[in-house]
Amino acid sequence: MGDKKSIDDLIAALKSGDIRVRRQISKDLVVVGSPAIEPLIEVMRDGDNELRWYAARVLAQIGEPAIEPLMHAIKKCDDADFRRYAAAALGAMGETAVPSLIGVVCGEDKDIRGAALMALCSIGKPAVGPLHALMNEGDAQVQLCAALVLCKIGEPAGDVFDELVNE
């Protein structure tokens, strides 16, 4: 089921199907797994937001093999909706995506930092330790972002937050 033609057929059905068809096709694409990752990312780049939602959901269920391709796509695509759905997929993967997302927060590309922070926020408790670590390293902007996400998660951000806000 993982050959290119069957994946292309599944993607075409995902694009044109009604809700019942899309639900079934989503399950089929999860079974396909890794070979479906790039076609699903392409659907997210070119599709409407409803289609992006289905693709993001499948990528989240595929899990860890989709992390690096999604991270790469977020860096290359300027579309805010694409980034939002890609971040949602990463956030739905949970703890397994935390190290890659922390890497983005610490990285030079400030334009994608928001998507990574949004995903870390949705991951919640598993991201708390790495976010606390960010508050003790990096520049003031990274520290403030980490503190804000910790507050949003419902975790204490410590004195660093107060110090950064009052500077």
Helices and strands as residue ranges (DSSP letters): H 4-16, H 19-32, G 34-36, H 37-46, H 49-62, G 64-66, H 67-76, H 80-93, G 94-97, H 98-106, H 113-123, G 125-127, H 128-134, H 140-153, H 158-166
